[in-house]
Amino acid sequence: MTDGAVQSVREALNTRELLKVKVLDGAPAGAREMGEALVERIPGAQLVQVIGRTVVVYRPHPERPEIRLP
């Protein structure tokens, strides 16, 4: 996972709270491992779900932090 990819997801989470990220077939690890590595690098982000090669990431909107996942 490149720094550029992490930055792109971080920026997308500034306008959306929920984001689907596709993990490429040639990735060095499985989708769950890549999703966990991604959210570790983005403060406040949570891995919500993994469906096949797609991970769903959540981070509260910066202007509405009162909405949280359990």
PDB file as gemmi writes it, atoms N, CA and C in Angstrom:
CRYST1    1.000    1.000    1.000  90.00  90.00  90.00 P 1                      
ATOM      1  N   MET A   1       0.848  -1.165   0.000  1.00  0.00           N  
ATOM      2  CA  MET A   1       0.000   0.000   0.000  1.00  0.00           C  
ATOM      3  C   MET A   1       0.900   1.236   0.000  1.00  0.00           C  
ATOM      4  N   THR A   2       0.689   2.064  -0.979  1.00  0.00           N  
ATOM      5  CA  THR A   2       1.540   3.244  -1.118  1.00  0.00           C  
ATOM      6  C   THR A   2       1.015   4.402  -0.259  1.00  0.00           C  
ATOM      7  N   ASP A   3       1.908   5.338   0.003  1.00  0.00           N  
ATOM      8  CA  ASP A   3       1.509   6.540   0.738  1.00  0.00           C  
ATOM      9  C   ASP A   3       0.456   7.318  -0.038  1.00  0.00           C  
ATOM     10  N   GLY A   4       0.573   7.316  -1.371  1.00  0.00           N  
ATOM     11  CA  GLY A   4      -0.399   8.012  -2.213  1.00  0.00           C  
ATOM     12  C   GLY A   4      -1.790   7.421  -2.098  1.00  0.00           C  
ATOM     13  N   ALA A   5      -1.875   6.104  -2.027  1.00  0.00           N  
ATOM     14  CA  ALA A   5      -3.174   5.446  -1.883  1.00  0.00           C  
ATOM     15  C   ALA A   5      -3.801   5.792  -0.535  1.00  0.00           C  
ATOM     16  N   VAL A   6      -2.995   5.761   0.507  1.00  0.00           N  
ATOM     17  CA  VAL A   6      -3.493   6.106   1.847  1.00  0.00           C  
ATOM     18  C   VAL A   6      -3.967   7.557   1.868  1.00  0.00           C  
ATOM     19  N   GLN A   7      -3.219   8.452   1.257  1.00  0.00           N  
ATOM     20  CA  GLN A   7      -3.592   9.868   1.212  1.00  0.00           C  
ATOM     21  C   GLN A   7      -4.900  10.061   0.445  1.00  0.00           C  
ATOM     22  N   SER A   8      -5.082   9.325  -0.647  1.00  0.00           N  
ATOM     23  CA  SER A   8      -6.322   9.427  -1.424  1.00  0.00           C  
ATOM     24  C   SER A   8      -7.533   8.994  -0.603  1.00  0.00           C  
ATOM     25  N   VAL A   9      -7.392   7.906   0.136  1.00  0.00           N  
ATOM     26  CA  VAL A   9      -8.489   7.439   0.987  1.00  0.00           C  
ATOM     27  C   VAL A   9      -8.749   8.443   2.097  1.00  0.00           C  
ATOM     28  N   ARG A  10      -7.699   8.967   2.700  1.00  0.00           N  
ATOM     29  CA  ARG A  10      -7.845   9.964   3.773  1.00  0.00           C  
ATOM     30  C   ARG A  10      -8.614  11.182   3.262  1.00  0.00           C  
ATOM     31  N   GLU A  11      -8.268  11.672   2.075  1.00  0.00           N  
ATOM     32  CA  GLU A  11      -8.948  12.832   1.503  1.00  0.00           C  
ATOM     33  C   GLU A  11     -10.402  12.519   1.158  1.00  0.00           C  
ATOM     34  N   ALA A  12     -10.667  11.314   0.642  1.00  0.00           N  
ATOM     35  CA  ALA A  12     -12.040  10.927   0.314  1.00  0.00           C  
ATOM     36  C   ALA A  12     -12.896  10.859   1.577  1.00  0.00           C  
ATOM     37  N   LEU A  13     -12.299  10.452   2.684  1.00  0.00           N  
ATOM     38  CA  LEU A  13     -13.042  10.375   3.944  1.00  0.00           C  
ATOM     39  C   LEU A  13     -13.339  11.755   4.532  1.00  0.00           C  
ATOM     40  N   ASN A  14     -12.757  12.808   3.987  1.00  0.00           N  
ATOM     41  CA  ASN A  14     -13.091  14.165   4.432  1.00  0.00           C  
ATOM     42  C   ASN A  14     -14.446  14.603   3.903  1.00  0.00           C  
ATOM     43  N   THR A  15     -14.914  13.986   2.807  1.00  0.00           N  
ATOM     44  CA  THR A  15     -16.205  14.359   2.234  1.00  0.00           C  
ATOM     45  C   THR A  15     -17.242  13.253   2.372  1.00  0.00           C  
ATOM     46  N   ARG A  16     -16.802  12.032   2.626  1.00  0.00           N  
ATOM     47  CA  ARG A  16     -17.704  10.900   2.798  1.00  0.00           C  
ATOM     48  C   ARG A  16     -17.346  10.183   4.092  1.00  0.00           C  
ATOM     49  N   GLU A  17     -18.335   9.694   4.782  1.00  0.00           N  
ATOM     50  CA  GLU A  17     -18.052   8.956   6.013  1.00  0.00           C  
ATOM     51  C   GLU A  17     -17.789   7.480   5.749  1.00  0.00           C  
ATOM     52  N   LEU A  18     -18.396   6.951   4.707  1.00  0.00           N  
ATOM     53  CA  LEU A  18     -18.301   5.536   4.395  1.00  0.00           C  
ATOM     54  C   LEU A  18     -17.706   5.398   3.004  1.00  0.00           C  
ATOM     55  N   LEU A  19     -16.733   4.514   2.873  1.00  0.00           N  
ATOM     56  CA  LEU A  19     -16.008   4.396   1.613  1.00  0.00           C  
ATOM     57  C   LEU A  19     -15.704   2.939   1.325  1.00  0.00           C  
ATOM     58  N   LYS A  20     -15.944   2.521   0.080  1.00  0.00           N  
ATOM     59  CA  LYS A  20     -15.574   1.177  -0.353  1.00  0.00           C  
ATOM     60  C   LYS A  20     -14.240   1.267  -1.082  1.00  0.00           C  
ATOM     61  N   VAL A  21     -13.313   0.372  -0.719  1.00  0.00           N  
ATOM     62  CA  VAL A  21     -11.985   0.357  -1.338  1.00  0.00           C  
ATOM     63  C   VAL A  21     -11.743  -1.043  -1.883  1.00  0.00           C  
ATOM     64  N   LYS A  22     -11.417  -1.129  -3.155  1.00  0.00           N  
ATOM     65  CA  LYS A  22     -11.150  -2.414  -3.796  1.00  0.00           C  
ATOM     66  C   LYS A  22      -9.673  -2.754  -3.629  1.00  0.00           C  
ATOM     67  N   VAL A  23      -9.393  -3.959  -3.140  1.00  0.00           N  
ATOM     68  CA  VAL A  23      -8.022  -4.442  -2.993  1.00  0.00           C  
ATOM     69  C   VAL A  23      -7.693  -5.249  -4.240  1.00  0.00           C  
ATOM     70  N   LEU A  24      -6.612  -4.912  -4.889  1.00  0.00           N  
ATOM     71  CA  LEU A  24      -6.240  -5.584  -6.133  1.00  0.00           C  
ATOM     72  C   LEU A  24      -5.919  -7.054  -5.906  1.00  0.00           C  
ATOM     73  N   ASP A  25      -6.148  -7.862  -6.930  1.00  0.00           N  
ATOM     74  CA  ASP A  25      -5.852  -9.296  -6.848  1.00  0.00           C  
ATOM     75  C   ASP A  25      -4.377  -9.561  -6.570  1.00  0.00           C  
ATOM     76  N   GLY A  26      -3.496  -8.718  -7.065  1.00  0.00           N  
ATOM     77  CA  GLY A  26      -2.061  -8.909  -6.881  1.00  0.00           C  
ATOM     78  C   GLY A  26      -1.503  -8.317  -5.600  1.00  0.00           C  
ATOM     79  N   ALA A  27      -2.385  -7.900  -4.687  1.00  0.00           N  
ATOM     80  CA  ALA A  27      -1.924  -7.302  -3.432  1.00  0.00           C  
ATOM     81  C   ALA A  27      -1.122  -8.326  -2.626  1.00  0.00           C  
ATOM     82  N   PRO A  28      -0.129  -7.860  -1.874  1.00  0.00           N  
ATOM     83  CA  PRO A  28       0.735  -8.777  -1.124  1.00  0.00           C  
ATOM     84  C   PRO A  28       0.048  -9.472   0.055  1.00  0.00           C  
ATOM     85  N   ALA A  29      -1.161  -9.044   0.410  1.00  0.00           N  
ATOM     86  CA  ALA A  29      -1.895  -9.651   1.524  1.00  0.00           C  
ATOM     87  C   ALA A  29      -3.369  -9.700   1.151  1.00  0.00           C  
ATOM     88  N   GLY A  30      -4.159 -10.375   1.972  1.00  0.00           N  
ATOM     89  CA  GLY A  30      -5.591 -10.468   1.735  1.00  0.00           C  
ATOM     90  C   GLY A  30      -6.301  -9.154   2.000  1.00  0.00           C  
ATOM     91  N   ALA A  31      -7.561  -9.102   1.615  1.00  0.00           N  
ATOM     92  CA  ALA A  31      -8.337  -7.871   1.765  1.00  0.00           C  
ATOM     93  C   ALA A  31      -8.454  -7.443   3.222  1.00  0.00           C  
ATOM     94  N   ARG A  32      -8.711  -8.386   4.135  1.00  0.00           N  
ATOM     95  CA  ARG A  32      -8.843  -8.026   5.552  1.00  0.00           C  
ATOM     96  C   ARG A  32      -7.541  -7.424   6.080  1.00  0.00           C  
ATOM     97  N   GLU A  33      -6.419  -8.060   5.762  1.00  0.00           N  
ATOM     98  CA  GLU A  33      -5.121  -7.550   6.239  1.00  0.00           C  
ATOM     99  C   GLU A  33      -4.823  -6.174   5.653  1.00  0.00           C  
ATOM    100  N   MET A  34      -5.138  -5.984   4.375  1.00  0.00           N  
ATOM    101  CA  MET A  34      -4.895  -4.682   3.752  1.00  0.00           C  
ATOM    102  C   MET A  34      -5.816  -3.618   4.350  1.00  0.00           C  
ATOM    103  N   GLY A  35      -7.067  -3.978   4.615  1.00  0.00           N  
ATOM    104  CA  GLY A  35      -8.002  -3.037   5.236  1.00  0.00           C  
ATOM    105  C   GLY A  35      -7.550  -2.633   6.633  1.00  0.00           C  
ATOM    106  N   GLU A  36      -7.090  -3.613   7.404  1.00  0.00           N  
ATOM    107  CA  GLU A  36      -6.599  -3.307   8.749  1.00  0.00           C  
ATOM    108  C   GLU A  36      -5.363  -2.416   8.699  1.00  0.00           C  
ATOM    109  N   ALA A  37      -4.473  -2.680   7.739  1.00  0.00           N  
ATOM    110  CA  ALA A  37      -3.278  -1.842   7.591  1.00  0.00           C  
ATOM    111  C   ALA A  37      -3.668  -0.422   7.187  1.00  0.00           C  
ATOM    112  N   LEU A  38      -4.688  -0.310   6.341  1.00  0.00           N  
ATOM    113  CA  LEU A  38      -5.147   1.012   5.896  1.00  0.00           C  
ATOM    114  C   LEU A  38      -5.690   1.829   7.051  1.00  0.00           C  
ATOM    115  N   VAL A  39      -6.587   1.252   7.856  1.00  0.00           N  
ATOM    116  CA  VAL A  39      -7.192   2.036   8.947  1.00  0.00           C  
ATOM    117  C   VAL A  39      -6.186   2.360  10.045  1.00  0.00           C  
ATOM    118  N   GLU A  40      -5.131   1.568  10.170  1.00  0.00           N  
ATOM    119  CA  GLU A  40      -4.083   1.903  11.138  1.00  0.00           C  
ATOM    120  C   GLU A  40      -3.364   3.188  10.755  1.00  0.00           C  
ATOM    121  N   ARG A  41      -3.341   3.493   9.467  1.00  0.00           N  
ATOM    122  CA  ARG A  41      -2.622   4.677   8.978  1.00  0.00           C  
ATOM    123  C   ARG A  41      -3.507   5.910   8.850  1.00  0.00           C  
ATOM    124  N   ILE A  42      -4.808   5.763   9.140  1.00  0.00           N  
ATOM    125  CA  ILE A  42      -5.736   6.897   9.041  1.00  0.00           C  
ATOM    126  C   ILE A  42      -6.390   7.098  10.409  1.00  0.00           C  
ATOM    127  N   PRO A  43      -6.026   8.146  11.123  1.00  0.00           N  
ATOM    128  CA  PRO A  43      -6.594   8.386  12.458  1.00  0.00           C  
ATOM    129  C   PRO A  43      -8.119   8.462  12.430  1.00  0.00           C  
ATOM    130  N   GLY A  44      -8.748   7.732  13.336  1.00  0.00           N  
ATOM    131  CA  GLY A  44     -10.197   7.758  13.463  1.00  0.00           C  
ATOM    132  C   GLY A  44     -10.943   6.818  12.534  1.00  0.00           C  
ATOM    133  N   ALA A  45     -10.250   6.187  11.596  1.00  0.00           N  
ATOM    134  CA  ALA A  45     -10.905   5.292  10.639  1.00  0.00           C  
ATOM    135  C   ALA A  45     -11.116   3.915  11.251  1.00  0.00           C  
ATOM    136  N   GLN A  46     -12.194   3.269  10.821  1.00  0.00           N  
ATOM    137  CA  GLN A  46     -12.526   1.927  11.294  1.00  0.00           C  
ATOM    138  C   GLN A  46     -12.828   1.030  10.108  1.00  0.00           C  
ATOM    139  N   LEU A  47     -12.393  -0.207  10.181  1.00  0.00           N  
ATOM    140  CA  LEU A  47     -12.738  -1.198   9.174  1.00  0.00           C  
ATOM    141  C   LEU A  47     -14.108  -1.745   9.538  1.00  0.00           C  
ATOM    142  N   VAL A  48     -15.086  -1.558   8.651  1.00  0.00           N  
ATOM    143  CA  VAL A  48     -16.461  -1.937   8.940  1.00  0.00           C  
ATOM    144  C   VAL A  48     -16.769  -3.342   8.430  1.00  0.00           C  
ATOM    145  N   GLN A  49     -16.331  -3.631   7.190  1.00  0.00           N  
ATOM    146  CA  GLN A  49     -16.729  -4.878   6.568  1.00  0.00           C  
ATOM    147  C   GLN A  49     -15.753  -5.232   5.454  1.00  0.00           C  
ATOM    148  N   VAL A  50     -15.612  -6.538   5.214  1.00  0.00           N  
ATOM    149  CA  VAL A  50     -14.832  -7.024   4.083  1.00  0.00           C  
ATOM    150  C   VAL A  50     -15.735  -7.957   3.288  1.00  0.00           C  
ATOM    151  N   ILE A  51     -15.914  -7.656   2.009  1.00  0.00           N  
ATOM    152  CA  ILE A  51     -16.718  -8.490   1.123  1.00  0.00           C  
ATOM    153  C   ILE A  51     -15.842  -8.831  -0.074  1.00  0.00           C  
ATOM    154  N   GLY A  52     -15.379 -10.053  -0.140  1.00  0.00           N  
ATOM    155  CA  GLY A  52     -14.484 -10.447  -1.222  1.00  0.00           C  
ATOM    156  C   GLY A  52     -13.203  -9.644  -1.163  1.00  0.00           C  
ATOM    157  N   ARG A  53     -12.916  -8.893  -2.221  1.00  0.00           N  
ATOM    158  CA  ARG A  53     -11.719  -8.057  -2.289  1.00  0.00           C  
ATOM    159  C   ARG A  53     -12.028  -6.586  -1.984  1.00  0.00           C  
ATOM    160  N   THR A  54     -13.231  -6.312  -1.491  1.00  0.00           N  
ATOM    161  CA  THR A  54     -13.647  -4.940  -1.190  1.00  0.00           C  
ATOM    162  C   THR A  54     -13.725  -4.738   0.316  1.00  0.00           C  
ATOM    163  N   VAL A  55     -13.108  -3.658   0.797  1.00  0.00           N  
ATOM    164  CA  VAL A  55     -13.183  -3.311   2.209  1.00  0.00           C  
ATOM    165  C   VAL A  55     -14.016  -2.042   2.350  1.00  0.00           C  
ATOM    166  N   VAL A  56     -14.774  -1.972   3.431  1.00  0.00           N  
ATOM    167  CA  VAL A  56     -15.587  -0.794   3.723  1.00  0.00           C  
ATOM    168  C   VAL A  56     -14.969  -0.110   4.935  1.00  0.00           C  
ATOM    169  N   VAL A  57     -14.649   1.179   4.755  1.00  0.00           N  
ATOM    170  CA  VAL A  57     -13.976   1.968   5.785  1.00  0.00           C  
ATOM    171  C   VAL A  57     -14.898   3.101   6.214  1.00  0.00           C  
ATOM    172  N   TYR A  58     -14.945   3.358   7.521  1.00  0.00           N  
ATOM    173  CA  TYR A  58     -15.769   4.426   8.086  1.00  0.00           C  
ATOM    174  C   TYR A  58     -14.902   5.356   8.918  1.00  0.00           C  
ATOM    175  N   ARG A  59     -15.184   6.635   8.776  1.00  0.00           N  
ATOM    176  CA  ARG A  59     -14.605   7.641   9.675  1.00  0.00           C  
ATOM    177  C   ARG A  59     -15.645   8.742   9.818  1.00  0.00           C  
ATOM    178  N   PRO A  60     -15.943   9.158  11.045  1.00  0.00           N  
ATOM    179  CA  PRO A  60     -16.940  10.219  11.241  1.00  0.00           C  
ATOM    180  C   PRO A  60     -16.564  11.480  10.468  1.00  0.00           C  
ATOM    181  N   HIS A  61     -17.570  12.156   9.975  1.00  0.00           N  
ATOM    182  CA  HIS A  61     -17.354  13.412   9.264  1.00  0.00           C  
ATOM    183  C   HIS A  61     -16.689  14.395  10.215  1.00  0.00           C  
ATOM    184  N   PRO A  62     -15.674  15.138   9.748  1.00  0.00           N  
ATOM    185  CA  PRO A  62     -14.952  16.056  10.642  1.00  0.00           C  
ATOM    186  C   PRO A  62     -15.840  17.109  11.308  1.00  0.00           C  
ATOM    187  N   GLU A  63     -16.942  17.492  10.656  1.00  0.00           N  
ATOM    188  CA  GLU A  63     -17.814  18.513  11.222  1.00  0.00           C  
ATOM    189  C   GLU A  63     -18.973  17.927  12.012  1.00  0.00           C  
ATOM    190  N   ARG A  64     -19.151  16.599  11.976  1.00  0.00           N  
ATOM    191  CA  ARG A  64     -20.225  15.939  12.722  1.00  0.00           C  
ATOM    192  C   ARG A  64     -19.666  14.724  13.458  1.00  0.00           C  
ATOM    193  N   PRO A  65     -18.740  14.916  14.364  1.00  0.00           N  
ATOM    194  CA  PRO A  65     -18.106  13.777  15.051  1.00  0.00           C  
ATOM    195  C   PRO A  65     -19.016  13.067  16.043  1.00  0.00           C  
ATOM    196  N   GLU A  66     -20.235  13.572  16.290  1.00  0.00           N  
ATOM    197  CA  GLU A  66     -21.103  12.942  17.272  1.00  0.00           C  
ATOM    198  C   GLU A  66     -21.697  11.626  16.783  1.00  0.00           C  
ATOM    199  N   ILE A  67     -21.688  11.371  15.482  1.00  0.00           N  
ATOM    200  CA  ILE A  67     -22.216  10.121  14.938  1.00  0.00           C  
ATOM    201  C   ILE A  67     -21.091   9.092  14.946  1.00  0.00           C  
ATOM    202  N   ARG A  68     -21.290   7.991  15.670  1.00  0.00           N  
ATOM    203  CA  ARG A  68     -20.243   6.979  15.812  1.00  0.00           C  
ATOM    204  C   ARG A  68     -20.833   5.593  15.594  1.00  0.00           C  
ATOM    205  N   LEU A  69     -19.999   4.687  15.094  1.00  0.00           N  
ATOM    206  CA  LEU A  69     -20.382   3.283  15.025  1.00  0.00           C  
ATOM    207  C   LEU A  69     -20.157   2.655  16.385  1.00  0.00           C  
ATOM    208  N   PRO A  70     -20.944   1.646  16.714  1.00  0.00           N  
ATOM    209  CA  PRO A  70     -20.738   0.991  18.019  1.00  0.00           C  
ATOM    210  C   PRO A  70     -19.416   0.265  18.087  1.00  0.00           C  
TER     211      PRO A  70                                                      
END                                                                             
